[in-house]
Amino acid sequence: MSSAGDARSPLPRNVKALAAVSFLTDVSSEMIYPLLPVFLTTVLGAGAGAVGTIEGIAESTAALLKLASGWWSDRVRRKPLVLFGYGLAAVARPLMAMAGSAGQVLAVRMADRVGKGVRSSPRDALIADVVETSQRGRAFGVHRAADNAGAVLGPLIAWALLQRYSMPVRTVMWWAAVPGALAVVVIAVWVREGAREGARSAAAKPMRAAAKPMLAPPQTISGEFWRYLAVLLLFTLGNSSDAFLLLRATQLGVPVAWIPVLWACLSVVKSASSIPGGTLSDRVGRKPLIIGGWIVYSIVYILLAKANAAWQLWALFAVYGVYFGLTEGVEKAMVADLVPAERRGAAYGWYNFTVGLGALPASVLFGVVWERWGAAAAFQMGAVIAALAAVAMLLVVREPNDRPIARLSSRSR
């Protein structure tokens, strides 16, 4: 492992392997996800409220499992949980092609999200286990960049299959099984259980001697971490499913066949901005990046409320991608900054649980507001909540004083 002060050292094998896994998994999922709102509303006849309810229930199911799997991964090997989670999703996801009702779509989405719930917290802990503090933002940035690169390729493949080969939507969904299966192979062959910075040897005996409660004792996870999660929950309440952005695109005249391309453009920006965002957070701190990202989110939602032409959606989707680059990997890096190594799995479980906990009310509320008062009112609501969360992050959360930050001068060493 590299020295703590050398932020430019090569990243460990696990980071690269798990980045490849996320790339392949997102190729698979993003062949389906951009088409799902259209599939629900045009093929199956569901409304915006149903879209919000399905996405909210699915994400909240995943959130509960992320909490449990993160806690459990502190006590057992993390890799089997990661392998099972990705394997379950790879099997379940293509079954969307067989759905004949909104209820069946919900069942498949829940199975897919169960897989995500089982794998996410152990995977994040596996990454944090093998990188130094000074590389943490970059490592999570690389992982998010690979994930988002898959989200570029997946919609483009879907677009080619729809446009070039005139395949039905259901057939495109079946083809999504291929990259999902490859992701499982990569985990089985290349991912290794990571050392936990001595935490395993220090914590193993007491863990075996007596089962610890699921809730971490107050003295092991700081109050700062819980304040951080409280602010994240506030933001999440205004962060509804991105399925509504795709519905907004179709509402403003983007053709169905071009929806995957629009989604791919968003993912290009997400991927391109994730590594710079994560690396910058290693130098200047996590808070400025998170606050900046939430402000970008708020501005984009205000403009989405006012948009009245399809071309405006293309520009706004590109700017929206910057929000992800500034926050996705950085939020996860900050989790590791705020908790002891032996509690990382549980901490990522709480983080993912908090984000998912807000998903159901956020998406259901957004869908209800959309149906009763229109899309503009729903997006304005999201913008206001995001702005309030940015203020709360500024005033309520402090970064740890003992976190080493790679200085700009390290470039000249």
Summary of the structure (lengths in Angstrom):
residues: 413
radius of gyration: 20.4
end to end distance: 18.7
largest distance: 63.6
contacts: 1603
relative contact order: 0.18
helix: 80%
strand: 0%
